[in-house]
Amino acid sequence: MKFVVFSLGCRVNQYEGQSMVKKFIEHGFEATDRLEYADAYVINTCSVTSEADKKSRQAVARVKKLNKDAKVYVLGCSSQNNSKPFEEKDGVILVGGVADKMEFVTKILDTLSGKCDKTVEIAPLPTVYEDDFSPSLTNSRAYIKVQDGCNNFCSYCIIPYLRGRSRSRSLDSIYDEASSLIGKTRELVITGINVSAYGKDIGLNVIDLIRRLADIPMRKRFGSLECTVINDEMLQAMKDSGFCGSFHLSMQSGCDSVLKKMNRRYTSEQFLQIVGLIRKYYPDAGITTDVIAGFPEESEEEFLQTVETCSKAKFLHMHVFPYSERAGTKASKMQQVDKAIRVERANRLIQLSENMKNDFLSSQTGAIHEVFIEEKEGDYNVGYTDNFIKVYSLAPIGSCLKHKLTEIYGEGVKGETV
């Protein structure tokens, strides 16, 4: 019997899905996280936006097209948020939530053997970190989850209600998993629902995590950080511990009045100060961000303040999202900006992002960077520099060599080994 674990959304979901794949294999089944023909599908859903909920629901139809007779099992954030749309879909046998994802595999096996005949089982949200994940390495880069949940309660975000309060993994457990990856990959990506909150519940902080991983002999980078945790001590620890010069800072808005309505705990000036501090330690840092366009009550003037802040930050790339209402959040009850205006503002930011990316890539032409080559794409093998520039190269997949960046090409630059 073959299982496919199809995970939508964030890196945390991917990590958890890969762990489920491994557990199926350990029980003697064929399993993969690639969406292909199988006897059974586990859909690991996402609910970060209303569009993510929609795609999660549509995933049931997608897998049934691959095998109309397949057994389907659903869990994750979207089913935690609202299980009914999944319960009503033909072929869905069992629906779970966010908690006990690894135990969900056992429940699936119980349904096969007739030991379990439940159709819905949404467990209470965890209060401590569930440390039973152990993924197989299915990508060139390895992801390691260090934290779950979030305490921020940004006014637009539903995730704290679905993932629960922030809870951290022990340093020893993180170190043991990182050590097991030595020789299997050249790069480790630290991920979580809110990595910046790491350790606050167990008497530690992100700097403790950085220092604990210092002797792991591979490139390391964070998936995402809040600007509020970054300071001189942290950046020096990163430099000393082999962390790459790439930073994804979740900005969301560059306007102070909008940031306040979002319940974000910094100003645009503070954000730009952190960007400057990063470039003091990493002069060629590739800095990316998330921006929401058309947040409730956002005026044209407020939007233009965001444009100005983004222009000053000189990002490598911006992930731009038109605001999406999430029922149950504070922002959903505010005066909404017309959807056409949201899209129009998002398009302006996307164009700005493209211009800044080209400026950044041009500034890096001629520079020499280490590139981890991960996969083949067209006539080239592709990988990323330490500051997260996509490089098209003829170097072999799996290599991690110094390259001279020669010219802008495709989504990045061409590179030649030196």
C-alpha positions in Angstrom: 0.0 0.0 0.0 1.3 3.5 -0.9 0.7 6.7 1.0 1.2 10.3 -0.1 1.5 13.0 2.5 0.6 16.2 0.8 1.6 19.3 2.9 0.4 22.8 2.0 1.8 26.0 3.3 4.8 26.7 5.5 8.1 25.0 6.1 6.8 23.7 9.5 4.1 21.8 7.7 6.6 20.4 5.2 8.8 19.3 8.1 5.9 17.6 9.9 4.7 16.0 6.7 8.2 14.5 6.0 8.1 13.1 9.5 4.8 11.4 8.8 6.3 9.9 5.6 9.1 8.5 7.5 6.7 6.9 10.1 4.7 5.2 7.3 7.9 3.8 5.9 8.9 2.5 9.3 5.6 0.7 9.4 6.4 -1.1 6.1 4.5 1.1 3.7 5.6 2.9 0.6 5.3 6.6 1.2 6.3 10.0 -0.3 5.6 13.7 0.0 5.4 14.1 -3.8 1.9 14.4 -5.1 1.4 11.3 -7.3 -0.7 8.2 -7.6 -1.2 6.4 -4.4 -3.7 4.2 -2.5 -4.1 6.7 0.3 -3.5 10.5 0.8 -2.9 12.4 3.9 -3.6 16.1 3.4 -1.7 18.3 5.8 -3.6 21.6 5.5 -2.9 25.3 5.8 -5.1 28.1 7.0 -2.8 31.2 7.0 -5.1 32.9 4.5 -8.6 32.3 3.2 -7.0 31.3 -0.1 -4.9 28.7 1.8 -8.2 27.3 3.3 -9.6 27.1 -0.2 -6.6 25.3 -1.6 -6.7 22.9 1.4 -10.3 22.0 0.6 -9.5 21.7 -3.1 -6.7 19.3 -2.3 -9.2 16.5 -1.7 -10.5 16.8 -5.2 -7.0 17.0 -6.6 -6.0 13.7 -5.0 -9.2 12.0 -6.0 -8.4 12.9 -9.6 -5.2 10.9 -9.2 -7.0 7.9 -7.8 -10.8 8.1 -7.5 -10.8 5.1 -5.1 -8.2 6.5 -2.8 -8.6 6.7 0.9 -8.2 10.3 2.1 -7.2 11.6 5.6 -7.1 15.3 6.6 -5.3 17.1 9.4 -3.6 20.4 10.1 -4.5 24.1 10.5 -7.4 24.3 8.1 -9.2 21.3 9.6 -8.4 22.7 13.1 -10.1 25.9 12.1 -13.2 24.2 10.6 -13.4 20.5 10.1 -16.9 20.4 8.6 -15.9 21.1 4.9 -13.6 18.1 5.1 -16.0 15.8 6.9 -18.5 16.3 4.1 -16.2 15.5 1.3 -16.5 12.1 -0.4 -13.7 9.7 0.4 -12.5 11.4 3.6 -12.2 8.8 6.3 -10.6 10.6 9.2 -10.2 14.3 10.1 -7.7 15.6 12.7 -6.3 18.9 13.7 -2.9 20.4 14.7 -2.0 18.3 17.8 -0.6 14.8 17.8 0.3 14.7 14.1 2.6 11.7 14.5 -0.1 9.9 16.5 -2.5 10.6 13.5 -0.4 8.1 11.5 -1.2 5.5 14.1 -4.9 6.4 14.0 -4.8 6.0 10.2 -3.4 2.5 10.6 -6.0 1.7 13.1 -8.8 2.7 10.6 -7.2 0.2 8.1 -7.3 -2.6 10.7 -10.7 -1.7 11.9 -9.5 -0.7 15.4 -10.8 2.9 14.9 -14.1 3.9 13.3 -14.0 7.6 14.3 -14.4 10.1 11.5 -13.3 13.3 13.3 -10.9 13.7 16.2 -9.6 17.2 16.9 -7.4 17.0 20.0 -6.8 20.0 22.3 -3.9 22.2 21.3 -0.5 21.3 22.8 0.8 23.2 25.8 4.4 21.9 25.5 6.5 21.2 22.4 5.7 17.9 20.7 9.1 16.4 20.2 8.2 13.3 18.2 9.0 14.5 14.7 11.8 12.9 12.8 11.7 13.7 9.1 13.6 12.0 6.3 15.8 14.4 4.2 13.8 14.8 1.0 15.3 18.1 -0.2 18.9 19.2 -0.7 18.6 21.7 2.2 17.6 20.3 5.6 14.9 22.0 7.7 14.9 21.7 11.4 11.9 22.7 13.5 12.8 24.4 16.8 9.6 26.0 18.0 5.8 25.9 17.5 2.9 28.3 18.2 2.8 32.1 18.6 1.9 34.6 21.3 1.9 37.7 19.2 -1.7 37.8 18.1 -1.2 40.2 15.3 -4.6 41.7 14.4 -4.8 40.0 11.0 -3.5 36.6 11.9 -5.4 33.5 12.9 -2.4 31.2 13.4 -2.1 31.7 17.2 -5.6 30.4 17.6 -4.9 27.3 15.5 -1.3 26.5 16.5 -1.6 27.5 20.2 0.9 29.3 22.5 4.6 29.4 21.7 6.5 26.4 22.9 10.2 25.6 22.4 12.2 22.4 21.7 15.1 21.6 23.9 18.6 22.6 22.8 19.8 19.0 23.2 17.1 17.6 20.9 17.8 20.3 18.3 21.5 19.6 18.4 21.0 15.8 18.1 18.9 16.2 15.0 21.4 18.7 13.5 24.3 16.4 14.2 22.5 13.5 12.5 22.4 15.6 9.3 26.2 16.1 9.1 27.4 14.6 5.9 23.9 14.4 4.4 23.5 18.1 3.5 25.5 21.3 3.3 22.8 23.6 4.7 20.5 23.7 7.7 17.4 26.0 7.8 16.1 26.8 11.2 12.3 27.0 11.2 9.3 27.4 13.4 5.9 29.2 13.6 7.7 32.1 15.3 11.4 31.3 15.7 12.1 34.7 17.3 10.1 33.5 20.4 12.4 30.5 20.8 13.3 29.7 24.4 11.1 32.3 26.2 9.1 29.4 27.7 12.1 27.4 28.8 14.5 30.1 30.0 16.5 30.5 26.8 16.6 32.7 23.7 17.6 32.7 20.1 21.2 33.5 20.9 21.5 30.3 23.0 20.2 28.4 20.0 22.7 30.0 17.7 25.7 29.2 20.0 24.5 25.6 20.5 24.7 25.0 16.8 28.1 26.7 16.4 30.1 23.5 15.9 27.7 21.9 13.3 29.9 22.0 10.2 27.4 23.2 7.6 25.9 26.5 6.4 23.0 27.6 8.7 20.3 30.2 8.1 17.0 31.2 9.7 13.8 30.8 7.8 12.3 33.9 9.2 12.9 36.4 12.1 11.2 39.4 13.8 13.4 42.5 13.7 12.7 43.0 17.4 15.1 40.2 18.4 18.1 41.3 16.3 20.9 43.1 18.1 24.7 43.3 18.1 25.1 40.2 20.3 22.9 38.1 18.1 24.6 39.1 14.9 28.0 38.5 16.3 26.9 35.1 17.5 25.6 34.3 14.0 28.9 35.4 12.4 30.9 33.3 14.9 28.6 30.2 14.4 28.6 29.9 10.6 25.2 31.5 9.9 24.6 32.8 6.4 24.1 36.5 5.5 20.5 36.1 4.5 17.6 37.4 6.6 13.9 37.2 6.1 12.4 39.9 8.3 8.6 39.9 8.5 7.8 43.7 8.1 4.2 43.5 7.0 3.9 47.3 6.7 6.3 50.3 6.5 3.8 52.7 7.9 3.7 53.3 11.7 0.0 53.9 12.0 -0.7 50.7 10.1 1.8 48.7 12.1 0.0 49.8 15.3 -3.3 48.6 14.0 -1.6 45.3 13.0 -0.4 45.0 16.6 3.2 44.8 15.4 5.6 45.9 18.1 8.1 48.2 16.2 8.1 51.3 14.1 9.3 51.7 10.5 12.4 53.6 11.8 13.3 50.8 14.2 12.9 48.3 11.3 15.3 50.3 9.1 17.7 50.7 12.0 17.9 46.9 12.2 18.4 46.6 8.5 21.4 48.9 8.8 22.7 47.0 11.8 22.5 43.7 9.8 24.5 45.3 7.0 27.2 46.4 9.5 27.9 42.7 10.2 26.9 41.3 6.8 27.6 44.1 4.2 26.3 41.9 1.3 23.3 40.6 3.3 20.3 39.5 1.2 17.3 40.8 3.1 13.8 39.7 2.2 10.4 40.5 3.8 6.6 40.0 3.8 4.3 43.0 3.0 0.5 43.1 3.3 -1.1 45.5 0.8 -4.5 47.1 1.5 -4.7 46.4 5.2 -8.0 47.6 6.7 -8.3 51.4 6.8 -5.0 51.9 5.0 -5.1 55.2 3.1 -3.1 56.0 -0.1 -0.8 58.2 2.0 -0.2 55.3 4.5 0.5 53.0 1.6 3.0 55.4 0.1 4.8 55.5 3.5 5.2 51.7 3.1 6.6 52.2 -0.4 9.1 54.7 1.0 10.2 52.4 3.8 10.6 49.4 1.4 12.7 51.6 -1.0 15.0 52.6 1.9 15.4 49.0 3.0 16.6 47.9 -0.5 15.3 44.4 -0.1 16.5 41.5 -2.3 12.9 40.4 -2.6 9.4 41.1 -1.1 6.6 38.5 -0.7 3.6 40.7 -1.3 0.1 39.8 -0.3 -3.2 41.7 -0.8 -4.9 41.7 2.6 -7.1 38.7 3.2 -9.8 38.7 5.8 -9.7 36.0 8.4 -12.9 35.5 10.4 -12.3 35.7 14.1 -9.4 38.2 13.9 -9.6 41.9 15.1 -8.7 43.1 11.6 -11.7 41.4 10.0 -14.0 43.7 12.0 -12.3 46.9 10.8 -13.3 49.0 7.8 -12.1 47.0 4.7 -10.2 48.5 1.8 -11.8 47.7 -1.6 -10.4 44.5 -3.0 -9.5 46.1 -6.3 -7.4 48.7 -4.5 -5.7 45.9 -2.5 -4.7 44.2 -5.7 -3.6 47.4 -7.3 -1.4 48.3 -4.4 0.1 44.8 -4.3 1.0 45.1 -7.9 2.8 48.3 -7.3 4.8 46.7 -4.5 5.6 43.7 -6.7 7.0 46.0 -9.3 9.1 47.8 -6.7 10.3 44.4 -5.5 11.4 43.5 -9.0 13.3 46.8 -9.4 15.0 46.4 -6.0 16.0 42.8 -6.8 17.6 43.9 -10.1 19.5 46.6 -8.3 20.7 44.2 -5.7 21.8 41.6 -8.2 23.6 44.2 -10.2 25.5 45.3 -7.1 26.6 41.7 -6.6 27.8 41.1 -10.1 31.6 40.4 -9.9 31.4 39.4 -6.3 32.5 36.0 -5.1 30.2 33.9 -3.0 29.9 30.3 -1.8 27.1 28.5 -3.7 25.4 25.3 -2.6 24.2 23.6 -5.8 20.9 21.9 -5.2 19.1 20.8 -8.4 19.0 20.9 -12.2 17.0 23.6 -14.0 17.1 23.7 -17.8 20.6 23.8 -19.1 22.1 24.7 -15.7 22.4 23.4 -12.1 21.1 25.9 -9.6 21.7 26.7 -6.0 22.0 29.7 -3.7 24.7 31.9 -2.3 25.2 32.4 1.4 23.2 35.7 1.0 20.4 33.8 -0.9 21.0 34.8 -4.5 19.9 32.1 -7.0 22.8 31.1 -9.1 22.8 29.2 -12.4 26.0 27.2 -12.7 27.7 24.1 -14.3 29.1 23.0 -10.9 27.8 19.5 -9.8 24.7 19.1 -7.7 25.6 18.7 -4.1 28.7 20.8 -4.4 29.3 23.9 -2.2 32.0 26.0 -4.1 33.0 29.6 -4.4 31.6 31.2 -7.5 32.1 34.5 -9.2 28.7 36.1 -10.1 28.9 37.1 -13.7 25.6 38.4 -15.0 21.9 38.6 -14.3 20.1 35.6 -15.7 16.6 34.1 -15.1 15.6 34.6 -11.5 19.1 35.3 -10.4 22.6 35.3 -11.8 25.0 33.1 -13.7 28.0 32.0 -11.7 31.5 30.5 -12.5 33.5 28.5 -10.1 36.7 30.1 -8.9 
